[in-house]
Amino acid sequence: MNTPSSRREFLKQGAVLAAGASLFNLTTAAPKGPPLKVALVGCGGRGSGNGAGGALKNFSDAAKLLGREVDIVAVADCFEHKARKVADSYKLPVSRVISGFDAYKRVMESDAEYVLLATPPVFRPLHLAAAVAAGKHVFFEKPVAVDPVGVRKVIEVGEAARAKGLCLVAGTQRRHDIAYLTNKAQIDAGAIGTILGGTVSWDGKVPWIVQRKPGLLNREYLAENWLNYVELSGDHICEQHVHNLDVANWFIGRVPIAAVGYGARLRRETGNQYDFFSVDYDYGDGVHIHSQCRQISGCYNRVGEFFRGTEGQVFGGGKLTGRDVSVPAIEVLSDNALVQEHVNLINGVIHGRPENRAREVAEATMTAILGRISAYSGKMVRWRELMDEPASPYYNLSLAPAPENYEGNSDVDMPSDAVPLPGDGAAINVRKT
């Protein structure tokens, strides 16, 4: 079996193979040039953190690996103090701080070439559309929507970006991880035969909660505690478990045709989401994937994927057993997939071969929404009902308040804390548009 190449080995060779949906071989690193002009929209931990999740730091690290400087032209957030904190950490002038729920609009008017979108998922379709309309190359975090209407909008915007030659790279970092890429190449070469089924899991605890402080408007509180409201996050099956569901789609090579799921809320301290989901995804041809995700402290934790085939089996980016196959060596510039995805973004632009990951991440998001709607309603829900059939009761479902409602001078209505109860007449936290 082929083993992953090390970063040290790659640097000796001085080559990049950006593997994934759009393969291309670059034999040289990025040519010297002016600083890369970048803007950040969303200054929470996902956008600004100095750890694994910080998009701005990961972009900067990627640029350094490619020998390029970075010019941060704007940092934007609905809360001014969050944007100022990021500006201070990078020693930016106050003129580069933009705040408010409409801050993204001013970012799109800036001279930024690259925009990093790291706001709560409900805003992703709106912000992505604005970035593409403004001709920006985009890194956008997962998931990319919270409802079927938003998913289809992202796919539409992705096609507009393709026509413009813009690069769209999503935060599904497993697709940029050398271990996953190597296993995917071996699967495609027949190492485990035809995939028959498997399991995907994200079992852990609630990452964080925010208690409401006196004086906060509804929209401000929702923006602070977005992780715990389905209207902003899509529920944790969407916000978090989307990574594993994306791997299932990727390794199997198609999306599911239907889902039957269930879940409940027993422990959650705030918001209106479920504590757990268990979903049977039917991929057709007798292939079923069991999806399980849970956010309850003090329980057994497991995050990963397992697939069994006719000739062997594989654990996501881990051990693969099966037929001995030969695949080309896969090399990356960074062992950190969270940095490598930004390497691909920058290199795609510089070398005129832009990646476009809009459809694949949109389909992963829709896979999560498919399971969520099934669990909320207690019904079998089919992919075509969300994607292809306007007469379906689910096709035009969208969560309220809509992202546009957060802008302007009016506050938004607070969503109910009641959780969906499956069965006849189930309420599934949606409004019809």
C-alpha positions in Angstrom: 0.0 0.0 0.0 1.1 3.5 -0.6 2.0 5.6 2.4 1.5 9.4 2.8 4.4 11.5 1.8 5.9 13.8 4.5 6.0 17.5 4.3 9.8 17.3 4.5 10.0 15.0 1.5 7.7 17.3 -0.4 9.7 20.4 0.3 12.8 18.6 -1.0 11.0 17.9 -4.2 9.5 21.4 -4.4 6.3 20.3 -6.1 2.6 20.5 -5.3 -0.2 18.1 -6.3 -3.5 19.7 -5.4 -5.7 16.6 -5.3 -9.5 16.4 -5.1 -12.4 17.3 -7.3 -10.1 19.4 -9.6 -6.7 17.7 -9.9 -3.8 19.6 -11.4 -0.1 19.2 -11.1 2.1 22.2 -10.3 5.8 21.7 -10.6 6.8 25.0 -9.0 5.6 26.9 -6.0 3.8 30.2 -6.4 5.9 32.9 -8.2 6.9 36.0 -6.4 4.5 38.8 -6.5 2.7 41.5 -4.5 1.1 40.7 -1.1 -2.2 38.8 -1.3 -5.0 41.1 -0.3 -7.4 39.3 2.0 -10.4 40.2 4.1 -12.1 38.2 6.9 -15.9 38.2 7.5 -16.6 36.6 10.9 -14.2 37.3 13.7 -15.1 34.5 16.1 -13.0 31.4 16.7 -13.6 29.9 13.3 -12.3 33.0 11.5 -9.7 34.5 13.8 -8.5 31.8 16.2 -4.8 31.2 16.4 -5.4 27.5 16.8 -6.5 24.9 14.3 -9.8 26.6 13.4 -8.5 30.1 12.5 -9.1 30.8 8.8 -7.1 34.0 8.8 -4.1 32.3 10.4 -4.4 29.3 8.1 -4.5 31.6 5.1 -1.5 33.4 6.3 0.4 30.2 7.0 -0.4 28.9 3.5 0.8 32.2 1.9 4.1 31.9 3.8 4.6 28.3 2.6 4.2 29.7 -0.9 6.6 32.6 -0.3 3.9 35.3 -0.4 3.1 38.1 2.0 -0.4 38.9 3.1 -2.1 42.3 3.3 -5.2 42.1 5.5 -7.4 44.9 4.1 -10.4 44.4 6.3 -11.7 42.4 9.3 -15.5 42.4 9.7 -18.0 41.1 12.3 -21.4 42.0 13.5 -19.8 42.9 16.8 -17.2 45.8 16.7 -15.3 44.5 19.7 -14.6 41.2 18.0 -13.4 42.8 14.8 -11.2 45.2 16.8 -9.7 42.4 18.8 -8.6 40.7 15.5 -7.3 44.0 14.1 -5.3 44.6 17.3 -3.7 41.1 17.1 -2.5 41.8 13.6 -1.7 45.5 14.4 -4.2 46.8 11.8 -5.4 50.4 11.8 -8.9 51.0 13.0 -9.8 52.0 9.4 -9.7 48.3 8.5 -12.3 47.4 11.1 -15.9 47.0 9.8 -18.8 46.1 12.0 -22.5 45.5 11.8 -24.7 42.8 10.3 -24.2 44.4 6.9 -20.4 44.6 7.3 -20.0 42.0 4.6 -21.3 44.5 2.0 -18.5 46.9 2.7 -15.9 44.1 2.6 -17.1 43.3 -0.9 -16.6 46.9 -1.9 -12.9 46.7 -0.8 -9.9 45.8 -2.9 -9.6 42.4 -1.3 -8.8 39.6 -3.8 -9.6 36.9 -1.3 -12.5 36.8 1.2 -12.7 34.3 4.1 -16.3 33.6 5.2 -16.5 32.4 8.7 -19.9 33.7 10.0 -22.6 31.4 11.3 -23.9 29.0 8.6 -27.2 30.8 8.1 -25.4 33.7 6.5 -23.3 31.6 4.1 -25.5 31.7 1.0 -26.0 35.5 1.3 -22.4 36.3 1.9 -21.1 33.9 -0.8 -23.4 35.4 -3.4 -22.2 38.9 -2.5 -18.5 37.8 -2.8 -19.0 36.1 -6.1 -20.9 39.1 -7.5 -18.0 41.3 -6.4 -15.5 39.0 -8.2 -13.7 37.7 -5.0 -12.0 34.4 -4.6 -13.5 32.7 -1.5 -12.7 30.4 1.3 -16.0 29.5 3.0 -16.6 27.5 6.1 -18.8 24.4 6.3 -21.7 23.9 6.4 -22.9 26.3 3.7 -26.6 26.6 4.5 -29.2 25.6 7.1 -32.1 24.7 4.8 -32.8 23.3 1.2 -33.3 26.8 -0.2 -29.9 27.9 1.0 -28.2 24.8 -0.4 -29.6 25.2 -3.8 -28.6 28.9 -3.7 -25.0 27.9 -3.0 -25.0 25.5 -6.0 -26.3 28.3 -8.2 -23.7 30.8 -6.9 -21.0 28.1 -7.5 -21.9 27.9 -11.1 -21.7 31.7 -11.4 -18.3 31.6 -9.9 -17.2 28.9 -12.3 -18.3 31.1 -15.2 -16.2 34.0 -13.8 -13.2 31.9 -13.2 -13.3 32.4 -9.4 -11.8 30.0 -6.9 -14.1 28.7 -4.2 -12.6 26.4 -1.5 -14.6 25.1 1.4 -13.7 24.2 4.9 -14.2 20.4 4.4 -10.5 19.8 5.3 -10.6 16.0 5.0 -10.6 16.5 1.2 -7.2 18.2 1.6 -5.8 15.7 4.1 -3.1 13.5 2.6 -4.2 10.4 4.6 -7.8 10.7 3.3 -6.6 11.6 -0.2 -4.4 8.5 -0.3 -7.2 6.2 0.9 -9.6 7.7 -1.6 -7.1 7.0 -4.4 -6.8 3.4 -3.3 -10.5 3.0 -3.1 -10.9 4.3 -6.6 -8.2 1.8 -7.7 -10.2 -1.0 -6.3 -8.4 -1.7 -3.0 -11.6 -2.5 -1.0 -13.8 -3.4 -4.0 -17.3 -2.0 -4.1 -18.4 -0.2 -0.9 -21.3 -2.1 0.7 -22.0 0.1 3.7 -20.5 1.7 6.8 -20.8 4.1 9.7 -20.0 7.7 10.1 -19.8 9.3 13.6 -19.3 12.5 15.5 -20.1 11.8 19.1 -18.9 14.4 21.7 -20.1 17.2 23.8 -21.7 20.6 23.2 -18.7 22.7 22.2 -19.9 25.9 24.0 -23.0 27.8 25.1 -23.6 31.5 25.7 -26.0 32.7 28.3 -28.0 35.7 27.4 -26.8 39.0 28.9 -29.2 41.8 29.8 -29.6 44.4 27.0 -28.8 42.1 24.1 -31.1 42.3 21.1 -32.5 39.0 19.8 -30.3 39.2 16.8 -27.2 39.9 18.9 -27.9 37.0 21.3 -28.6 34.6 18.4 -25.3 35.7 16.8 -23.5 35.0 20.1 -25.1 31.6 20.8 -25.6 30.6 17.2 -24.1 27.1 17.7 -27.2 26.1 19.8 -30.0 27.3 17.4 -31.0 25.3 14.4 -32.0 28.5 12.6 -28.3 29.6 12.6 -26.3 26.4 12.7 -28.6 23.8 11.0 -28.3 21.7 14.2 -25.2 19.8 15.0 -25.8 17.1 12.4 -25.3 19.9 9.9 -22.8 22.1 11.7 -20.4 19.5 12.9 -21.3 16.0 11.5 -21.3 17.4 8.0 -17.5 16.5 7.8 -18.2 12.8 8.2 -21.2 12.8 5.9 -19.0 14.6 3.3 -16.5 11.7 3.5 -19.3 9.2 2.9 -20.5 11.0 -0.2 -16.9 11.4 -1.4 -15.7 7.8 -0.8 -18.9 6.2 -2.2 -19.0 8.6 -5.1 -22.6 9.8 -4.9 -25.2 11.3 -2.6 -27.9 9.3 -0.8 -31.3 8.8 -2.3 -33.2 8.8 1.0 -32.9 9.0 4.8 -34.8 7.7 7.8 -33.7 9.1 11.1 -34.6 9.9 14.6 -33.3 11.9 17.6 -34.3 13.8 20.7 -33.3 16.5 23.2 -32.8 15.4 26.8 -29.9 17.4 28.2 -29.2 20.5 26.2 -29.1 23.7 28.3 -29.9 26.3 25.7 -31.2 26.7 22.2 -33.6 24.3 20.3 -31.4 21.5 18.9 -31.4 17.8 19.4 -28.9 16.1 21.7 -28.4 13.2 19.2 -29.3 11.9 15.8 -29.3 8.4 14.4 -29.9 8.2 10.6 -30.0 5.4 8.0 -28.8 6.9 4.7 -29.8 4.8 1.7 -27.2 5.3 -1.1 -29.0 3.0 -3.5 -27.8 -0.4 -4.9 -28.2 -1.8 -1.4 -25.6 0.5 0.2 -26.6 1.9 3.6 -24.6 4.2 5.8 -25.4 4.5 9.5 -24.9 8.1 10.7 -24.7 8.8 14.4 -23.9 12.1 16.1 -24.3 13.2 19.7 -23.5 16.2 21.9 -23.8 15.0 25.5 -21.0 15.3 28.0 -19.8 12.3 29.9 -20.5 9.8 27.1 -18.3 7.7 24.9 -16.8 9.9 22.2 -16.1 8.8 18.6 -15.3 10.9 15.5 -14.6 9.2 12.2 -15.8 7.0 9.4 -15.7 3.3 8.5 -16.6 1.6 5.2 -16.7 -2.1 4.3 -16.3 -3.2 0.7 -16.4 -6.5 -1.2 -12.6 -6.8 -1.0 -11.7 -5.0 2.3 -12.4 -2.1 4.6 -11.2 1.4 5.5 -11.3 3.7 8.5 -11.6 7.2 6.9 -8.1 8.6 6.8 -6.8 5.6 8.8 -6.0 1.9 8.3 -7.0 0.3 4.9 -7.0 -3.4 4.4 -7.8 -5.1 1.1 -6.3 -5.7 -2.3 -2.8 -4.4 -3.0 -3.1 -1.6 -5.6 -0.7 0.9 -7.0 -1.7 4.6 -7.1 0.4 7.7 -7.9 2.1 9.3 -4.9 0.1 12.2 -3.5 2.0 15.1 -2.1 0.9 18.2 -0.2 2.7 21.3 0.8 1.4 21.2 4.4 0.6 18.2 6.7 -2.1 20.4 8.2 -5.1 20.0 6.0 -6.6 23.3 7.4 -3.6 25.0 5.9 -3.5 22.9 2.7 -7.0 24.0 1.7 -5.7 27.6 1.7 -2.6 26.5 -0.3 -5.0 25.1 -2.9 -7.0 28.3 -2.9 -4.0 30.6 -3.4 -2.2 28.3 -5.9 -5.4 27.8 -7.9 -5.7 31.6 -8.3 -2.1 32.3 -9.0 -1.7 29.5 -11.6 -5.1 30.1 -13.2 -6.6 26.7 -12.3 -9.2 27.7 -9.7 -10.8 25.0 -7.6 -14.6 25.1 -7.2 -15.9 23.1 -4.3 -19.3 24.7 -4.1 -21.4 21.7 -5.2 -19.6 19.0 -3.2 -19.9 21.0 0.1 -23.4 22.0 -0.7 -24.3 18.3 -1.3 -22.7 17.4 2.0 -24.7 20.1 3.7 -27.9 18.8 2.0 -27.1 15.3 3.2 -27.1 16.5 6.7 -30.3 18.5 6.2 -31.9 15.4 4.7 -31.2 13.5 7.9 -32.3 16.3 10.1 -35.7 16.8 8.4 -36.3 13.0 8.6 -35.5 12.9 12.3 -37.5 16.1 13.0 -40.6 14.8 11.1 -40.3 11.1 11.7 -40.7 10.5 7.9 -38.6 8.9 5.2 -37.3 11.9 3.2 -35.9 11.5 -0.3 -33.1 13.5 -1.9 -35.2 14.5 -4.9 -37.8 16.1 -2.5 -35.2 18.6 -1.4 -33.4 19.1 -4.8 -35.7 18.4 -7.7 -39.4 18.6 -6.8 -40.9 22.0 -6.2 -44.2 20.4 -5.2 -42.6 18.6 -2.3 -43.5 19.8 1.2 -39.7 20.2 1.9 -38.4 21.8 -1.3 -39.2 25.4 -0.3 -38.6 25.0 3.5 -36.3 27.7 4.9 -35.5 28.6 8.5 -36.6 31.9 10.0 -35.3 34.5 10.6 -33.7 34.8 7.2 -30.2 36.2 7.0 -31.4 39.4 5.4 -33.6 40.0 8.4 -30.6 40.6 10.7 -29.7 43.8 8.7 -31.3 47.2 9.2 -32.7 48.8 12.3 -35.4 46.2 13.2 -34.7 43.3 15.5 -35.6 39.7 14.6 -38.2 37.5 16.2 -36.7 35.1 18.7 -37.1 31.4 17.6 -38.9 29.1 19.9 -36.9 26.9 22.2 -39.4 24.1 21.6 -37.8 21.1 19.9 -39.5 19.3 17.0 -41.7 16.3 17.9 -41.8 13.7 15.1 -45.1 12.2 13.9 -48.2 13.4 12.2 -48.3 17.1 12.0 -44.7 17.5 13.2 -43.3 21.0 13.4 -39.9 21.0 11.9 -38.7 24.5 12.7 -39.4 25.9 9.2 -41.3 28.5 7.3 -42.5 28.3 3.8 -41.1 30.9 1.3 
